[in-house]
């Protein structure tokens, strides 16, 4: 049925039909956005390879039920010249109108949401054996099929696998994962895609022309974006916009109707944030809120524009999308050239988290302002690697923690800094100050990187006692030196692992070659590398060697203990005592003063309970 015929029918009947029903596609040539499926069905019908069941899946409004009706019409197509299944439906056939209107006796449409049980499926099973009344095929269209019960699915399996030759099944669902695999394996599956916003915008313009309604391009672009790939949603919103505007559909009326923010004002807000201009950003956010924009919607629009800018940085051709406004296209390209990926990625992450905060907050406006303050504040902060590079590139004695004066810092504007025409990479060159803070117990130091702002006071001078000690004052020549360093830094858990599993192969300044005992944790080498860097203030290269290496500290200690115990047993005095007191045994050997060479080991004996001294 053509649009002109539909329009005439509406006027004759006197009843108004919504645009989603009035301009519902009636054949495959008017089904927009689903070209792969149409091509597959066209080839299948031309070759006579018509399946017994189809599964149509996709989000709401992409045309699943409409496609099912068109497919039923194609299966039962019959005119004076054509009497066979075909996808060429240029003329209205004998059964076409009744099928499209959902009232044909041989095309049974069933909503699985209200017919979920086995009894409903049993009724279908009993009816499929009867031939169609007037059409070529008896077609069962089951919408939202995923809502059938497990018993209903199981009852349908045998009939679906071997249906009578005059029966076809067409299923539609928005939740394909809830459909059992046993059902899917018996159907040809078609995934109906979301319709591109540019395609939706073009079709809305066509509908506007047929309805004698004037609509601005920006208004149609807003509707296409709000529809999120659903043609039915777009037509419903357009229908509402026509009634809301009482004339020309403008971007302002659509914005007011949907509670959207002005896209150009969203871009202005984005620019203020990237410049770090907190005052201007809050003023713009408040102005949009006062005209009816929802705070969460504004943040969503910011995130969408942030994504667009990031995409344009890598795919400049994306700016040719017809669904984009002129401001989005031109200014988005400018931002993509000026802003670094680090800045855009950080803003994206903060917006995603901020949207959730606003949606769950009892005070969404205040929560939204706090999100914007964080983003504007972060726009002036360097990333960690940039901060470290700034410190490493700073000349010696220029405020690296060894001088008695405060570290130099460059002011960062907090109002309207000139971070480029649109807050470019210059916004990321905020100054940092570095200072050395001691690690308790080890006499070593770690670096603390801290942003410096113009409005904050300069850091106080670092006392000489708190400055970093040179790494040369703590040379490491053995495993015991490293164990002592772990003990000094009170890292007892690591010390135990180090003594138990590490075997030394070679050690020299900045380089350590090791072998690990069986059962060593996989992260031990990495942990040792990071701890040596923190404890000594220098980089260490720790490698795993294939050589056996020296015994572990625990093995050395146990070896020394066993040697001393053997010497004690061999001592004549100790042997006499052990012989005098049967059941006594050596439990420990202590050396009172190791500095005296002539001192003999003292064996500690444990008497038997029955012995009497």
Order of alpha helices (4+ residues) and beta strands (2+ residues): alpha-alpha-alpha-beta-alpha-alpha-beta-alpha-beta-alpha-beta-alpha-beta-alpha-alpha-alpha-alpha-alpha-alpha-alpha-alpha-alpha-alpha-alpha-beta-beta-alpha-alpha-beta-beta-alpha-beta-alpha-alpha-beta-beta
